[in-house]
């Protein structure tokens, strides 16, 4: 749906850390402002699954060999206060309508039906523009390209209820990871406990942090990221968007250095059963990537199997230990708690 270069592309590669901290200050202020506006921190909500919006839809006129000269009728319309033109092509097999600038097409039997239908079927496009506008603080629809948004606005889109929009923002952030502008802001998003849509945003951040050095090349920054991931696992009340599961995977399956391993082992004792489940699972992958830690993983899983107060997790830890001990390339499925929302 978007075209053109990203705003991020034109930022100098040598941008100072002060600019990165300025962006972090911006996302902190935005989250604080939202918390005040909603009366304080909100409980995390379960985000919907991602539904990809493929736009524009397949042009139905191509199936009927409607050519450029056939679009001979121009109908001006106003949609949500903006002027558009609907092009009509009257052919023996129906009336075709195209909404210019939006580029969806329909086929109908009459002019009136074609006009009404092409406007109605453009609604997903306009809904997307409205959601982007709401996310970045506009009064109405955002009619530009997501690629033209500033870094702070892209961070805000990670919290969008429409996860397809959040995914597009994530892709743009990932594309320009080498600029090292957004690491501190992404760490702060992991620390957020106020925004209702934080789980899907945190999942996006964790997906980006599978390549942690690209965003946090400084060891201190990387350490802050690892600590934020550990904190997310430590007292997690839910695993919406599989964000807590993802947190363990990042530590044990991607970062895998000594600080990440220490954070993972620390979460074996998390008060959150969801955090412990994630840590046990991730330790299997830590043993894969860090053979030098295999015996330690095995010992800690065996101990967890004896001491975890959650019976399902005690069994899970014991079976994972068996898988590690046998050198399996796959592991037992993690349990779902009967009362898990």
Secondary structure, DSSP 8 states (H G I E B T S, - for coil): ---S--GGGGS-TT--HHHHHHHHHHHHHHHHHHHHHTTS--------------SS---GGGGGT--GGG--EEEEEEETTEEEEEEEEEETTEEEEEETTT--EEEESSHHHHHHHHHHTTHHHHHHHHHHHHHHT-SS---S-GGGS-HHHHHHHTT-SSHHHHHHHHHHHHHTGGG--SHHHHHHHHH--S-TTHHHHHHHHHHHGGGHHHH--SHHHHHHHHHHHHHHHHT-S--GGGHHHHHHHHIIIII-SHHHHHHHHHGGG-S-HHHHHHHHHHHHHHHHH-GGGHHHHHHHHHHHHHH-SSHHHHHHHHHHHHHHHHT-SS-------TT--
